[in-house]
Amino acid sequence: MEKDIRIMYAEFNAEANRHFFSIFNEFSNAANSIERDGYENLFQLTRAKYSTQLKHKLEKSADTMINKCELAETMGRLRINFTEAINYYLKEFTRKSVLL
């Protein structure tokens, strides 16, 4: 018997939040050591590196949860919703990084 899809959303979001804040804190520490006035390109590269790292972790978490499903309909719904959530987290990462 499969888990309720709402429980799977909640589990994914909890895991995604942990990944997001962990990686954003690492990025923030790395970015604080960069003098942006003269090295904006280094800041951008650092942000891209951590953003890519976040994307890979979120996609791996989503794939793991989706692969546990037995029903194709549930898999499809989860894939759509997890993709939207991953895009949201990536946009938030970029938005928060601008504020540093």
C-alpha positions as CSV (number, residue, x, y, z in Angstrom):
1,M,0.0,0.0,0.0
2,E,1.3,3.4,-1.0
3,K,1.7,6.4,1.3
4,D,-0.7,9.2,1.0
5,I,0.6,11.6,-1.6
6,R,0.2,14.5,0.9
7,I,2.6,12.8,3.3
8,M,5.1,12.3,0.5
9,Y,4.9,16.1,-0.4
10,A,5.5,16.9,3.3
11,E,8.4,14.6,3.5
12,F,10.0,16.0,0.3
13,N,9.5,19.6,1.5
14,A,11.1,18.8,4.9
15,E,14.1,17.2,3.2
16,A,14.3,20.0,0.6
17,N,14.3,22.6,3.4
18,R,17.2,20.9,5.1
19,H,19.1,20.7,1.9
20,F,18.3,24.4,1.0
21,F,19.4,25.9,4.3
22,S,22.5,23.7,4.6
23,I,23.7,24.6,1.1
24,F,22.7,28.2,1.4
25,N,24.6,28.5,4.7
26,E,27.7,27.0,3.0
27,F,27.3,29.4,0.1
28,S,26.8,32.4,2.4
29,N,30.0,31.6,4.2
30,A,31.9,31.3,1.0
31,A,30.3,34.4,-0.5
32,N,31.2,36.5,2.6
33,S,34.8,36.0,1.9
34,I,34.5,37.4,-1.6
35,E,34.9,41.1,-2.1
36,R,32.1,41.7,-4.6
37,D,33.3,45.1,-5.9
38,G,36.3,43.6,-7.6
39,Y,35.3,40.0,-7.9
40,E,31.6,39.9,-8.9
41,N,32.4,37.1,-11.5
42,L,33.8,34.9,-8.7
43,F,30.7,35.5,-6.7
44,Q,28.5,34.5,-9.7
45,L,30.6,31.3,-10.2
46,T,30.3,30.5,-6.5
47,R,26.6,31.0,-6.6
48,A,26.3,28.8,-9.7
49,K,28.3,26.1,-8.0
50,Y,26.1,25.9,-4.9
51,S,22.9,26.3,-6.9
52,T,23.9,23.3,-9.0
53,Q,24.7,21.4,-5.9
54,L,21.2,22.2,-4.5
55,K,19.5,21.2,-7.7
56,H,21.3,17.8,-7.8
57,K,20.4,17.1,-4.1
58,L,16.8,18.0,-4.6
59,E,16.5,16.0,-7.8
60,K,18.0,13.0,-6.1
61,S,15.6,13.3,-3.2
62,A,12.7,13.6,-5.6
63,D,13.8,10.6,-7.7
64,T,14.2,8.5,-4.6
65,M,10.7,9.3,-3.4
66,I,9.1,8.8,-6.9
67,N,10.8,5.5,-7.4
68,K,9.1,4.2,-4.2
69,C,5.7,4.6,-5.8
70,E,3.9,1.8,-7.4
71,L,1.2,3.6,-9.4
72,A,2.1,5.5,-12.5
73,E,-0.5,8.1,-11.8
74,T,1.0,8.9,-8.4
75,M,4.5,8.9,-10.0
76,G,3.3,11.5,-12.6
77,R,1.7,13.7,-10.0
78,L,4.7,13.6,-7.8
79,R,7.1,14.3,-10.7
80,I,5.1,17.4,-11.7
81,N,4.8,18.8,-8.1
82,F,8.4,18.0,-7.2
83,T,9.7,19.7,-10.3
84,E,7.7,22.8,-9.4
85,A,9.1,22.7,-5.9
86,I,12.7,22.3,-7.1
87,N,12.2,25.3,-9.4
88,Y,10.8,27.3,-6.4
89,Y,13.8,26.4,-4.2
90,L,16.3,27.3,-6.9
91,K,14.6,30.7,-7.5
92,E,14.6,31.3,-3.7
93,F,18.3,30.5,-3.6
94,T,19.0,33.0,-6.3
95,R,16.7,35.6,-4.7
96,K,18.3,35.2,-1.3
97,S,21.8,35.3,-2.8
98,V,21.2,38.7,-4.3
99,L,20.5,40.0,-0.8
100,L,24.0,39.1,0.5
